[in-house]
Amino acid sequence: MELTVNGHKTFCYTGGKSFDPAKPTVVFVHGVLNDHSVWILQTRYFAHHGWNVLAVDLPGHCRSEGDPPATVEEGADFVLALLDAAGVRQAALVGHSFGSLIALEAAARAPQRVTQLVLVGTAFPMKVSPALLDSSLNAPMKAIDMVNVFSHSMLAPPPSALGPGTWLYGGSRALMRRVLTSNPRVNVFHRGFSACDSYAGGEQAMDKVSCPVLFILGRRDAMTLPKAAEPLQRTARQGRTVLVEGGHQMMTEAPDETLAALKGFLKP
């Protein structure tokens, strides 16, 4: 599905179902150097069980035009503009990593428009190591390899992968390279990491969130350690937490557990 958001073509994956304004809507927001495809299992379930799904490619990523968000706040403004473009008054927001901060900020800016908030692999502050930040700018292919080591737990390598032909490290690396090369004008890798690193408004944003909040955290997450979510967990008024057996990319590494957590929380 293509929408025009802030004058630019924006791609949203709808889970194989047509958009129906009469149904409740859930928006999925990906993290740095990802796109809508990281949510395939989860989005298809909700699309076939009574929900509208909008799994967006953020601006300047893959199939979406526009300038990639340079700050979490810019990303949040985009999400709210996306709701306007889709004609959606209220929606549930699900965000992963960088996308979790964007979803949080959007829920703080327009609490009356967000019915439920899910933060997957989140942290605050979401600081990025200087070495990784530098590599994302000056040696992005090296940084992609680094991120994939930190993003997957020891559950990921074969033979414990999801099935024949499944290689989570290789698939994730290929996706990140594709997203990086999709924008020849802007290094979306460095821009996204810089936005995460500089975001300072997490606790203030959570204090403004009025809807229920679910934290889905990976027990073996080495990118955003589970304890790094504690400042947000303490501030959330209606918060609950689910720990899954996986690393940072729990949507692919622990897909069934992640889906089960979403199913138990998101209600029309």
Backbone as a ProteinNet text record, in pm:
[ID]
protein_1_A
[PRIMARY]
MELTVNGHKTFCYTGGKSFDPAKPTVVFVHGVLNDHSVWILQTRYFAHHGWNVLAVDLPGHCRSEGDPPATVEEGADFVLALLDAAGVRQAALVGHSFGSLIALEAAARAPQRVTQLVLVGTAFPMKVSPALLDSSLNAPMKAIDMVNVFSHSMLAPPPSALGPGTWLYGGSRALMRRVLTSNPRVNVFHRGFSACDSYAGGEQAMDKVSCPVLFILGRRDAMTLPKAAEPLQRTARQGRTVLVEGGHQMMTEAPDETLAALKGFLKP
[TERTIARY]
84.9	0	88.2	56.8	132.4	44.5	100.6	35	125.1	67	145.5	152.2	272.8	294.2	392.8	352.2	437.3	486.8	401.4	434.8	519.3	547.1	633.5	563.5	595.8	541.1	595.4	505.1	541.1	482.2	566.7	520.2	486	370.3	328.5	286.7	344.1	301.3	176.6	73.9	-54.2	-82	17	-1.8	-84.3	-98.8	-173.9	-322.4	-366.7	-507.9	-525.9	-641	-671.4	-701.2	-670.2	-695.6	-845.3	-899.5	-1042.2	-1059.6	-1105.9	-1117.9	-1204.6	-1289.8	-1377.2	-1304.6	-1187.2	-1114	-1017.6	-979.2	-871.8	-739.6	-649.7	-523.4	-405.2	-304.1	-177.3	-65.6	21.8	134.1	262.7	342.6	470.6	583.6	678.6	788.8	920.7	998.5	1124.9	1238.2	1350.4	1467.8	1569.7	1689	1796.1	1835.6	1842.9	1886.8	1799.3	1673.5	1573.1	1463.7	1365.7	1246.4	1125.7	1014.1	889.7	902.3	995	1000	1037.9	1096.1	1133.4	1009.9	893.6	769.6	679.9	730.1	643.7	550.1	602.6	517.2	411.5	454.8	363.2	256.1	295.6	199	96.7	139.8	44.4	-59	-17.6	-114.9	-223.4	-183.4	-282.2	-368.4	-309.7	-388	-496.8	-472.9	-570.9	-655.6	-645.8	-725.2	-788.1	-844.2	-930.8	-868.5	-740.8	-672.5	-632.1	-630.1	-550.7	-405.2	-315.7	-172.6	-105.4	-26.1	59.1	202.2	277.2	418.8	497.4	545.5	597	745.5	786.3	926.5	945.4	1030.5	1052	1100	1079.8	1122.8	1269.6	1294.9	1431.6	1484	1397.2	1434.6	1359.6	1433.8	1378.9	1269.6	1143.6	1036	967.3	1018.6	960.8	1052.2	991.3	1065.1	1078.1	1146.3	1159.5	1292.9	1312.1	1437.5	1430.9	1528.9	1526.8	1526.2	1450.7	1445.9	1583.2	1622.7	1752.1	1742.1	1620	1598	1477.5	1467.7	1349.5	1224.9	1236.2	1121.2	1070.6	1163.1	1121.1	1048.6	1098.2	1032.5	892.5	875.1	743.1	646.3	691.9	606.8	564.4	655.7	621.1	511.8	521.9	421.4	284.4	277.5	148.6	95.6	185.4	143.2	96.6	157.7	114.1	-29.6	-62.2	-199.1	-296.4	-257.7	-342.5	-362.7	-254.9	-262.8	-350.4	-350.2	-430.9	-574.2	-602.5	-735	-766.3	-662.8	-677.4	-678.5	-785.7	-795	-712.6	-719.5	-645	-581.2	-466.9	-398.1	-312.6	-283.2	-180	-45.8	59.8	193.2	286	360.8	460.4	592.2	696.1	824.3	937.8	1036.8	1155.9	1277.6	1351.3	1479.3	1460.9	1525.6	1502.9	1353.7	1284.3	1140.4	1063.3	1116.6	1048	1053.1	1164.6	1174.7	1082.3	1073.9	982.9	838.3	800.4	663.7	635.1	731.4	716.8	693.7	776	764	632.1	588	459.4	345	351	247.1	245.9	362	369.9	316	339.4	296.7	146.9	88.9	-54.7	-115.6	-119.8	-166.2	-309	-390.8	-529.6	-541.5	-434.9	-440.9	-381.2	-319	-249.8	-322.3	-375.1	-455	-369.9	-261.4	-168.8	-30.2	71.7	209.2	294.4	367.1	455.3	597.7	688.8	829.1	911.1	967.3	1039.6	1189.7	1267.3	1411.3	1443.8	1383.5	1399.1	1501.2	1541.9	1632.3	1625.5	1651	1670.1	1764.5	1869.1	1907	1955.5	1941.1	1983.7	2116.2	2218.6	2349.5	2416.3	2487.9	2561.7	2710.3	2784.4	2927.1	2995.9	3093.9	3164.4	3224.6	3276.2	3337	3232.7	3114.7	3010.3	2952.2	2938.8	2889	2984.4	3116.4	3216.1	3215.5	3205.6	3206.7	3083.6	2969.7	2848.8	2864.4	2951.3	2976.5	3089.7	3200.6	3322.4	3351.1	3290.5	3309.5	3178.9	3073.8	2940.7	2930.1	3003	2995	3055.7	3162.1	3219.2	3120.3	3054	2957.8	2838.5	2797.4	2688.4	2726.1	2848.8	2893.8	2894.2	2939.5	2942.1	2801.4	2709.5	2572.5	2509.2	2537	2475.7	2529.4	2653.6	2706	2634.8	2617.2	2553.4	2402.4	2341.4	2196.3	2137.6	2220.4	2169.9	2238.7	2159.8	2215.8	2272.8	2325	2380.6	2272.3	2145.1	2037.5	2028.6	2086.8	2064.1	2137.5	2263.3	2333.2	2271.5	2289.2	2247.5	2320.5	2263	2139.5	2012.8	2021.1	1902.5	1829.1	1860.3	1787.5	1646.1	1564.9	1422.1	1385.9	1476.7	1445.5	1547.4	1537	1632.3	1639.8	1760.7	1781.2	1772.6	1749.7	1737.2	1870.4	1919.9	2044	2021.2	1996.6	1955.8	2063.6	2189.2	2297.6	2303.8	2305.1	2317.9	2199	2079.1	1960.5	1957.1	1996	1996.5	2102.3	2220	2324.6	2278.9	2215.5	2169.2	2064.6	1972.7	1871.9	1936.2	2030.3	2091.9	2169.9	2236.8	2307.7	2209.9	2098.2	1997.7	1939.6	1909	1853.7	1955.9	2081.3	2185.8	2200.3	2203	2223.2	2096.2	1981.5	1857.8	1855.2	1940.2	1944.2	2086	2111.6	2246.6	2281.9	2182.3	2206.1	2244.3	2184.4	2200.6	2241.6	2339.3	2378.4	2275.6	2174.1	2066.1	2113.1	2222.2	2281.6	2329.9	2417.9	2474.3	2367.1	2277.4	2173.9	2084.3	2046.2	1960.8	2030.3	2155.3	2231.5	2250.3	2276.3	2294.5	2166.2	2051.4	1923.1	1900	1930.9	1917.7	2007.8	2132.7	2234.1	2201.8	2138.4	2116.2	1981.2	1894.5	1759.5	1766	1711.6	1721.5	1586.2	1477.5	1346.5	1265.1	1328	1253.3	1164.3	1218.8	1139	1030.2	1061.9	960.7	849	886.1	785.6	696.6	756.5	677.5	581.3	620.7	534.2	407.1	411	294.4	208.6	257.8	184.1	69.4	-50.5	-167.8	-222	-170.6	-223.7	-142.1	-192.8	-113.1	13.3	120	250.2	300.9	345.5	408.1	554.2	643.5	785.6	813.8	865	909.5	1061.8	1128.8	1274	1336.4	1454.3	1525.5	1617.8	1604.7	1689.3	1837.4	1871.5	2011.7	2046.1	1972.3	1994.7	2121.3	2220.9	2346.6	2351.2	2250.7	2243.6	2170.9	2053.3	1978.6	1950.6	2036.7	2023.4	1888.1	1824.7	1693.9	1690.7	1798.1	1798.7	1801.6	1839.6	1844.8	1706.1	1603.2	1466.6	1408.4	1479.3	1422.8	1376.3	1449	1397.6	1259	1234.7	1103	1000.1	1040.9	948.8	901.4	991.4	954.1	855.3	864.4	781.9	646.8	638.2	513	403	287.4	175.8	108	94.8	25.3	117.8	233.6	333.7	336.4	368.6	396.7	512.7	581.7	702	695.3	738.8	755.2	899.6	968.6	1103.9	1096.8	1160.7	1162.3	1304.1	1314.2	1444.6	1511.9	1572.2	1638.4	1723.7	1780.6	1862	1782.9	1852.1	1789.9	1689.2	1716.4	1625.7	1524.6	1450.8	1360.7	1245.3	1211.7	1103.3	1135.8	1265.2	1306.2	1370.7	1435.7	1504.6	1409.8	1310.1	1208	1070.8	1038.7	917.7	788.5	781	657.3	634.9	742.4	728.9	690.4	750.7	719.7	575.4	530.2	390.8	296.1	328.9	243	229.4	339.1	333.3	242.6	255.8	170.1	22.9	-4.4	-141.8	-204.4	-125.1	-178.8	-205.8	-148.2	-157.2	-250.3	-239.2	-314.6	-458.2	-550.3	-691.9	-763.3	-853.1	-926	-1003.4
-119.3	0	123.9	218.1	343.1	459.6	541.2	661.4	780.8	896.9	1019.3	1084.7	1090.1	1145.7	1261	1377.7	1497.2	1518.5	1487.4	1510.3	1402.8	1293.3	1188.5	1052.7	971.9	837.2	753.9	688.9	607.6	468.3	367.2	229.4	170.2	104.7	30.5	-109.6	-208.5	-346.3	-370.2	-430.7	-447.1	-592.1	-678.3	-816.4	-900.6	-855.9	-932.5	-905.2	-804.6	-768.1	-621.9	-592.1	-453.6	-372.1	-244.6	-154.3	-129.2	-144.8	-128.1	-29.4	92.5	193.9	152	51.8	9.3	-76.5	-126.2	-214.4	-133.6	-187.7	-124.4	-135.4	-42.4	-33.7	-47.4	-121.8	-130.2	-92.7	-3	46.2	-14.2	-73.3	-132.9	-44.8	-10	80	6.5	-6.2	-81.3	1.5	-65.8	-1.6	38.8	70.7	120.3	13.2	54.8	-28.2	-151.8	-140.3	-242.7	-183.3	-265.7	-216.5	-296	-282.9	-348.1	-499.8	-559	-704.8	-774.3	-702	-767.3	-808.5	-758.4	-786.4	-887	-961.5	-1039.8	-1133.1	-1214.6	-1309.8	-1237.3	-1139.1	-1071	-992.4	-925.7	-844.9	-932.3	-1042.9	-1129	-1185.8	-1218.4	-1269.5	-1165.1	-1043.8	-942.9	-902.8	-898.8	-865.2	-968	-1091.8	-1198.8	-1227.9	-1142.1	-1160.3	-1028.2	-956.3	-844.6	-707.3	-694.4	-565.5	-511.4	-379.1	-314.7	-315	-345.9	-342.5	-240.8	-153.7	-62.3	-81.5	-167.5	-186.8	-99.3	10.3	117	99.1	141.4	172.3	319.4	347.8	486.8	569.6	700.1	783.6	760.8	757.1	738.9	598.4	504	363.7	280.6	211.7	114.2	174	141.8	180.1	310.8	378.9	507.1	622.9	727.2	847.5	939.3	1051.9	1151.5	1144.4	1238.1	1247.5	1158	1071.8	985.5	1068.8	1028.3	1107.9	1118.4	1241.4	1265.8	1264.2	1266.8	1262.3	1173.5	1128.1	1052.7	1138.8	1265.5	1355.3	1366.5	1373.4	1376.4	1247.8	1135	1008.2	1003.6	1058.3	1061	1147.8	1262.4	1348.6	1276.5	1198.9	1121.7	1020.3	948.6	847.5	911.2	1025.3	1093.2	1142.7	1187.8	1228.1	1107.1	992	868.3	834.1	846.9	821.7	916.1	1041.2	1137.3	1095.1	1055.1	1018.1	895.3	804.6	683.5	706.2	824.6	852.5	778	753.5	676.7	773.5	769	857.2	803.8	672.7	609.4	480.3	444.9	322.2	273	145	89.5	104.4	130.8	147.7	39.8	-23.7	-123.6	-81	-61.7	-17.3	-101.4	-123.8	-201.4	-111	-113	-43.3	106.2	160.3	299.2	325	229.7	243.5	248.6	185.6	191.9	333	401.2	539.7	630.1	604.6	682.3	662	535.5	506.3	570.4	564.1	626	775.6	841.3	986.3	1023.7	943.3	970.4	958.2	854.8	835.7	948.8	1009.1	1122.5	1249.7	1265.4	1387.3	1389.4	1272.7	1265.8	1149	1157.3	1043.3	1001.2	1093.8	1060.5	975.3	964.4	890	750.1	717.8	589.1	504.8	391.4	306	210.5	161.2	70.5	94.5	74.7	100.6	-20.9	-71.3	-186.4	-144.6	-161.9	-125.8	-254.6	-286.4	-412.3	-382.3	-449.6	-425.4	-279.9	-223.7	-80.6	-55.4	68.9	113	263.9	314.7	458.9	486.2	566.2	617.8	506	525.3	425.9	473.1	470.5	518.6	415.7	466.2	383.2	401.5	293.4	303.6	391.9	473.5	559.3	480.6	360.7	280.2	239.7	199.9	158.3	278.1	389.2	510.4	554.3	550.1	586.6	488.5	360.4	259.8	270.8	305	319.5	429.3	527.4	636	603.8	553.8	540	398.8	299.6	160.5	84.9	122.8	67.8	-83.3	-142.2	-286.9	-358.3	-303.2	-357.1	-341.7	-227.7	-202.9	-297.3	-330	-426	-560.8	-604.5	-730.3	-720.4	-606.8	-587.7	-593.9	-524.4	-518.8	-657.3	-735.1	-867.4	-961.8	-944	-1023.5	-986.5	-856.9	-811.4	-833.7	-839.7	-844.6	-984.1	-1086.7	-1223.2	-1297.2	-1375.3	-1455.3	-1584.2	-1668.2	-1796.2	-1894.3	-1856.4	-1939.8	-1932.3	-1828.9	-1803.3	-1896.6	-1936.1	-2013.6	-2152.4	-2212.7	-2350.7	-2438.9	-2552.4	-2610.2	-2560.7	-2460.7	-2416.1	-2303.7	-2281.9	-2183.5	-2234.7	-2154.4	-2180.8	-2293.7	-2336.5	-2444.9	-2451.4	-2551.5	-2565.4	-2438.9	-2397.5	-2277.6	-2148.2	-2153.8	-2032.9	-2000.9	-1882.1	-1838	-1694.9	-1676	-1545.3	-1439.9	-1475.8	-1378.8	-1332.8	-1429.4	-1395.7	-1318.4	-1359.4	-1287.5	-1145.1	-1127.1	-993	-905	-961.2	-883.2	-840.7	-932.3	-900.1	-789.4	-796.5	-691.7	-557.8	-554.3	-427.7	-366.8	-450.6	-399	-342.3	-411.4	-364.1	-230.5	-216.6	-90.9	22.1	-6.8	95.6	146.2	53.8	93.9	148.5	135.6	187.2	339.6	403.5	549.8	596.7	636.3	680.3	820	893.6	1031.4	1043.1	957.4	968.9	834.1	835.1	714.5	692.5	610.7	591	514.3	442.5	369.4	468.2	558.1	654.9	751.4	791.5	886.4	825	698.8	633.7	614.3	568.1	551.2	684.3	789.5	921.1	967.6	938.4	976.4	901.8	772.1	694.5	751.2	776.5	818.9	954.7	1041.8	1179.5	1199.7	1100.2	1118.7	1128.9	1238.1	1264.1	1271.9	1253.1	1280	1158.5	1044.1	920.6	919.4	953	948	1054.9	1172.8	1277.4	1235.2	1166.6	1118.6	1013.6	917.6	812.7	869.6	975.1	1037	1093.9	1120.4	1174.7	1066.7	943.1	834	791.3	785.5	752	611.8	543	412.4	300	175.7	62.2	43.2	-1	-18	-159.7	-223.6	-355.4	-344.2	-397.4	-407.8	-553.1	-574.9	-707.9	-701.1	-773.2	-763.9	-901.6	-904.3	-1029.3	-1060	-1178	-1214.5	-1206.3	-1234.3	-1238.6	-1121.2	-1013.8	-896.1	-823.8	-819.8	-751.6	-610.7	-573.1	-437.3	-343.8	-387	-312.2	-410	-410.1	-503.4	-485.8	-594.9	-581.3	-476.7	-468.7	-372.7	-227.7	-207.5	-71.7	-13.1	-96.9	-46.1	1.6	-19	9.1	153.6	254.3	391.4	411.7	349.1	360.5	274.5	156.4	69.5	134.8	204.7	270.7	383.7	448.1	565.2	528.9	414.7	375.1	353.4	414.2	402.2	266	213.5	87.1	-8.1	-34.4	-112.7	-258.1	-343	-482.7	-526.9	-632.8	-675.9	-824.9	-860.6	-1000	-1018.4	-1115.3	-1151.2	-1271.9	-1262.3	-1373.5	-1428.5	-1552.9	-1619.5	-1585.5	-1470.6	-1429.4	-1307.3	-1259.2	-1139.5	-1018	-924.3	-797.7	-813.6	-902.8	-924.5	-1032.8	-1012.3	-1117.5	-1146.4	-1054.9	-1081.3	-1199.2	-1218.9	-1331.3	-1442.4	-1407.1	-1507.5	-1578.7	-1507.8	-1567	-1524.4	-1559.7	-1505.4	-1549.4	-1674.8	-1723.2	-1659.6	-1647.6	-1584.2	-1437.2	-1371.4	-1230.2	-1213.4	-1298.4	-1292.2	-1321.6	-1421.5	-1455.4	-1337.1	-1265.7	-1148.1	-1040	-1018.9	-918.9	-960.6	-1088.3	-1138.6	-1122.2	-1144.5	-1133.7	-991.4	-895.9	-755.3	-673	-690.3	-605.9	-657.9	-577.6	-611	-500	-539	-436.7	-340.7
0	0	0	-86.2	-92.3	-46.5	40.6	89.2	61.2	50.2	37.7	174.7	229.7	363	350.9	394.7	385.1	242.6	146	5.3	-57.8	12.3	-40.3	-38.2	-137	-144	-28.4	42.1	158.2	141.7	159.2	144.9	280.9	286.5	405.1	363.5	426.8	405.6	489.1	428.4	496.9	536.2	526.5	569.6	474.6	350.8	252.2	251.9	327.6	332.7	292.5	233.7	198.3	323.8	316.5	428.5	440.4	560.9	586	701.2	673.7	779.4	897.7	880.4	989.2	1092.7	1058.6	1149.4	1236.4	1352.6	1430.9	1355.9	1382.6	1308.5	1402.7	1356	1428.1	1331.4	1375.9	1296.1	1351	1263.2	1300.4	1246.6	1334	1298.6	1319.7	1214.5	1219.6	1279.2	1301.2	1357.9	1253.2	1298.7	1211.6	1109.5	984	872.2	853	890.9	863.9	777.3	742.1	673.7	722.8	653.4	696.8	707.6	634.3	622.8	753.2	849.7	975.6	1056.2	1017.2	1089.9	1018.2	920.2	832.3	908.8	998.7	1069.9	1152.7	1228.5	1319.5	1243.2	1136.8	1062.6	991.2	934.5	864.2	962	1082.3	1179.3	1206.2	1239.2	1276.1	1157	1036.9	918.1	890.9	930.9	907.7	1031.5	1131.8	1253.6	1298.2	1201.7	1235.4	1244.1	1207.1	1218.9	1081.7	1069.9	965.9	1009.6	918.9	947.3	855.8	915	838.8	889.7	821.3	853.8	758	808.6	724	694.1	574.6	547	583.7	680	718.8	599.3	601.4	488.3	452.8	322.1	274.9	289.1	321.9	337.3	233	149.6	55.2	-32.2	-7.7	-98.9	-61.1	40.5	80.8	43.1	-9	-45.2	76.4	54.1	159.2	229.4	320.7	394.3	517.6	538.4	656.9	784.7	884.9	1008.9	1073.6	1104.6	1167.8	1319.4	1371.6	1515.3	1543.7	1666.6	1708.9	1693.8	1726	1716.9	1572.9	1475.6	1335.3	1297.7	1347.9	1321.8	1379	1498.1	1561.6	1482.2	1436.2	1354.9	1227	1170.7	1050.8	1080.7	1191	1224.3	1240.3	1304.8	1321.1	1186.5	1100.1	965	884	908.8	843.3	882.1	1010.6	1055	984.1	971.1	900.8	755.4	689.7	549.2	528.1	626.6	617.2	662.6	716.1	767.3	895.6	975.5	1099.4	1217.9	1295.7	1412.3	1528.2	1551.7	1659.3	1609.7	1669.7	1631.3	1746.4	1744.6	1830.6	1758.6	1834.3	1776.8	1831.3	1741.2	1777.3	1714.3	1795.3	1742.1	1794.2	1708.9	1746.2	1749.9	1860.7	1873.4	1843.8	1741.6	1701.1	1683.1	1622.5	1603.1	1733.3	1839.6	1969	2025.6	2007.3	2053.7	1972.7	1843	1758.1	1802.4	1826.6	1870.6	2005.9	2097.5	2228.9	2215.9	2137	2121.1	2054.7	1957.6	1892.5	1993	2078.7	2179.8	2281.4	2306	2398.3	2334.7	2205.9	2137.8	2111.4	2092.1	2063.9	2140.2	2273.9	2353.3	2321.9	2276.4	2245.8	2120	2042.5	1916.9	1927.1	2038.6	2052.5	2157.3	2115.1	2202.9	2284.6	2225.9	2292	2234.3	2316.2	2276.2	2309.9	2210	2230.7	2194.8	2290.5	2271.8	2271.1	2155.4	2134.6	2129.1	2213.1	2213.4	2238.4	2340.7	2366.6	2476.7	2489.3	2595.4	2602.5	2721	2734.2	2850.9	2824.6	2693.7	2602	2471.2	2372.9	2311.6	2395.6	2352.4	2260.4	2162.5	2066.7	2093.5	2097.5	2127.5	2022.6	2064.1	1968.1	1851.7	1880.2	1773.4	1669.9	1716.1	1623.3	1548.9	1617.6	1553.1	1442.4	1471.9	1371.6	1255.3	1284.3	1177.7	1089.5	1147.1	1065.6	961.8	990.5	896.8	801.4	854	774.3	724	784.8	741	761.7	687.9	717.2	700.7	605.6	589.7	710.8	764.1	888	1002.2	1007.9	1114.5	1104.9	983.3	965.5	1026.4	1002.9	1063.3	1215.7	1268.2	1412.9	1472.3	1409.4	1459.8	1459.9	1358	1351	1457	1497.1	1608.2	1736.7	1760.5	1883.6	1883	1764.6	1755.9	1770.1	1758.7	1765.8	1879.6	1950.9	2059.2	2003.5	2090	2046.3	2004.1	2018.4	1967.1	1815.5	1756	1614.6	1519.1	1543	1441.2	1421.6	1303.5	1284.6	1385.4	1430.7	1375.9	1442.5	1528	1600.9	1528.7	1398.8	1320.8	1294	1225.7	1216.7	1121.8	1036.2	944.2	833.3	744.5	633.9	549.5	521.4	440	516.2	646.8	728.6	795	770.8	833.1	878.4	1006.9	1055.3	1036.9	1062.5	1043.5	897.6	806.2	664.2	612.9	653.3	609	660.2	785.5	843	776.9	752.3	683.7	545.1	473.3	338.6	341.3	438.4	450.7	479.9	572	609.4	493.7	416.1	298.2	196.4	179.6	83.9	128.1	257.1	306.6	291.6	323.9	313.3	170.1	74.3	-64.9	-129.7	-61.6	-119.9	-122.6	-42	-38.6	-70.1	-194.3	-231.4	-182.7	-131.6	-89.7	57.7	140.1	284.6	342.2	431.3	503.6	615	585.3	681.7	805	792.4	904.9	1010.9	969.7	1063.6	1113.8	1025	1067	1173.3	1154.9	1253.7	1386.8	1382.3	1506.4	1578.4	1502.8	1564.4	1632.3	1569.5	1628.4	1759.9	1761.3	1885.9	1994.3	1958.5	2053.9	2115.5	2038.1	2084.1	2151.7	2147.7	2203.3	2355	2408.3	2551.6	2621.4	2546.7	2605.6	2643.6	2661.7	2682.8	2804.8	2920.3	3043.2	3043.1	2991.3	2982.5	2887.6	2778.4	2684.5	2750.1	2820.2	2883.2	2986.8	3051.4	3151.2	3088	2958	2887.9	2823.9	2821.8	2757.9	2848.9	2794	2874.4	2847.9	2746.9	2710.4	2775.6	2774.6	2822.5	2737.7	2804.3	2737.8	2761.9	2654.8	2664.6	2624.6	2709.1	2677.7	2638.9	2517.7	2475.8	2465.9	2555.1	2566.9	2549.2	2487.5	2467.2	2584.6	2641.3	2755.1	2719.3	2593.9	2550.9	2458.5	2470.5	2386.2	2430.8	2342	2371.9	2313.1	2234.1	2179.1	2276.3	2320.5	2422.1	2536	2634	2745.8	2813.6	2858.6	2922.5	3034.5	3113.5	3224.1	3175.2	3047.9	2994.3	2970.5	2980.3	2966	3098.2	3208.3	3340.7	3359.4	3309.7	3328.1	3267.1	3152.2	3090.4	3163.4	3207.8	3280.9	3410.1	3478.8	3604.4	3581.3	3465.1	3437.9	3378.6	3311.5	3246	3349.5	3327.4	3421.6	3413.5	3293.3	3272.6	3197.1	3253	3183	3225.2	3130.2	3159.1	3070.1	3110.4	3040.5	3009.5	2888.5	2849.2	2804.3	2865.3	2824.6	2732.3	2615.8	2521.4	2511.2	2469.4	2460.9	2328.3	2323.5	2201.3	2223.6	2114.1	2118.9	2073.6	2011.3	1974.1	1860.7	1767.9	1654.6	1690	1796.6	1845	1750.3	1659.7	1564.8	1474.2	1444.4	1361.6	1443.5	1553.8	1634.4	1730.2	1778.2	1864.8	1813.3	1688.3	1625.5	1693	1733.3	1794.8	1931.5	2011.2	2141.4	2127.4	2030	2008.1	1965.3	1873.7	1830.1	1945.8	2028	2140.7	2236.9	2259.6	2347.4	2288.2	2158.4	2091.1	2095.1	2068.5	2070.4	2208.5	2312.7	2447.2	2491.1	2420	2462.1	2373.8	2243.1	2150.7	2138	2181.1	2172.1	2094.7	2003.3	1924.6	2014.6
[MASK]
++++++++++++++++++++++++++++++++++++++++++++++++++++++++++++++++++++++++++++++++++++++++++++++++++++++++++++++++++++++++++++++++++++++++++++++++++++++++++++++++++++++++++++++++++++++++++++++++++++++++++++++++++++++++++++++++++++++++++++++++++++++++++++++++++++++++++++

